Amino acid sequence: PAVERRDPTDPSRVLATLDVASPEGGEVIELATSASGEVVAMLTAERVEVRRGEQLRTIPFTGWAEIVGVSVALGRGGEVAFTVESSGMLVAHAANEERTLASVDVGAYPVAVRTDATGSLVVVGRSDAYLIAYACAPSDR
């Protein structure tokens, strides 16, 4: 499978094609792209794979077999990958390096995570019809 980035002034013109097959195997559940389309995050049940050009960063989930990825979103131009897991955790991962920036328990049954265009707001939707919004600010950590 592939995702095409098209010219907004001429949608028939393809600017880039990104292969979104998981290099490590596993079914891709959800895709997230940066606003520019240059960064793609692919969610599988076991991990998130963030691809920027030829660079690939794999972010595994907690390691417990019963915890799986539910949703993924990219923030701050693709610098941060936000995931929600079946455990109820919202986790902010540095997309370019191996570190977790922050995590918070959002409660039971998260179904989706999304960010706004500025990267200053992260919203988690839960199956009990709650939306939980978090304000985000860059960190020097």
SVG drawing of the C-alpha trace seen along z (x, -y; Angstrom):
<svg xmlns="http://www.w3.org/2000/svg" viewBox="-21 -27 38 38">
<polyline fill="none" stroke="black" stroke-width="0.4" points="0.0,0.0 1.1,-3.6 0.0,-7.1 0.2,-9.8 0.9,-13.5 -0.8,-15.6 -0.4,-19.2 -3.3,-21.2 -3.5,-23.4 -3.4,-20.5 -4.7,-17.3 -3.8,-15.2 -0.1,-15.8 1.5,-13.5 4.3,-15.2 5.4,-12.2 4.5,-8.6 5.2,-7.0 5.2,-3.2 3.2,-2.6 3.7,1.2 5.2,1.9 8.8,2.9 8.7,5.1 5.4,6.8 2.0,6.5 -1.2,5.0 -1.2,1.2 -4.3,0.1 -4.0,-3.6 -1.9,-6.3 -1.1,-9.8 0.8,-12.4 2.4,-15.7 0.9,-18.8 3.6,-18.8 3.1,-15.1 6.8,-14.5 6.4,-12.5 4.2,-9.4 3.3,-7.4 2.0,-3.9 0.2,-2.2 0.2,1.6 -1.1,3.5 2.5,3.9 4.2,0.6 4.3,-2.7 6.7,-3.2 7.5,-6.9 9.1,-7.4 10.7,-10.7 12.2,-10.1 14.4,-7.0 14.7,-7.4 12.6,-4.9 11.9,-5.0 10.1,-2.1 8.3,-2.8 7.2,0.4 4.3,0.5 4.8,1.3 5.8,4.9 2.7,6.5 1.1,8.8 -2.4,7.6 -1.6,3.9 -2.1,2.9 -2.0,-0.4 -5.4,-2.0 -4.7,-5.3 -1.8,-7.6 -1.4,-11.3 1.6,-13.5 2.2,-16.8 4.7,-19.7 5.5,-19.1 6.0,-15.4 8.4,-15.8 6.1,-14.1 4.0,-10.9 1.0,-10.7 -0.4,-7.2 -3.3,-5.9 -3.1,-2.3 -5.7,0.2 -4.3,-0.3 -5.8,-3.8 -2.5,-5.6 -1.9,-8.6 1.9,-8.7 3.9,-11.4 7.0,-10.0 9.9,-11.9 9.5,-10.9 13.2,-11.3 14.9,-9.7 14.2,-7.0 12.5,-8.7 9.1,-9.2 8.2,-12.8 5.1,-12.4 2.3,-10.0 -1.0,-10.3 -3.8,-7.9 -6.9,-9.0 -9.2,-6.3 -10.9,-3.4 -11.7,-2.8 -9.7,-5.4 -10.6,-5.1 -8.8,-7.9 -6.1,-10.6 -5.9,-13.8 -3.9,-17.0 -4.7,-20.5 -2.7,-22.1 -0.5,-24.1 0.4,-21.2 -0.7,-23.0 -3.8,-20.8 -4.2,-17.0 -7.6,-15.5 -8.5,-11.9 -11.9,-10.4 -13.2,-7.6 -15.9,-5.1 -18.1,-6.5 -18.5,-9.7 -15.9,-11.8 -13.4,-14.0 -10.4,-14.9 -8.3,-17.9 -4.7,-18.6 -2.8,-21.8 0.8,-21.1 3.9,-23.2 7.4,-22.5 9.7,-21.0 13.4,-21.4 13.8,-17.9"/>
</svg>
